Amino acid sequence: MCGDEMTIVDISMATNVALIELRNYKLDPWPLMCAWYQRMKSLSYWAECNHGLYEWKSPMMHEG
């Protein structure tokens, strides 16, 4: 997360951040983390690898 190259740490942390995204947790107070996460989400394989996550997110968005 702190280097110029993506490592296993980036992948691991992106997984954790994606899970908190399910609950609409806002990362706005941490702009550098937001920028990093957006870069991770812009990877060509992100959508395919996280398809199930986003399918799961949709019904959760409607919960109280």
PyMOL commands that set and color helices and strands:
alter all, ss='L'
color gray80, all
select helices_A, chain A and resi 8-21+31-41+46-49+51-60
alter helices_A, ss='H'
color red, helices_A
deselect
rebuild
show_as cartoon
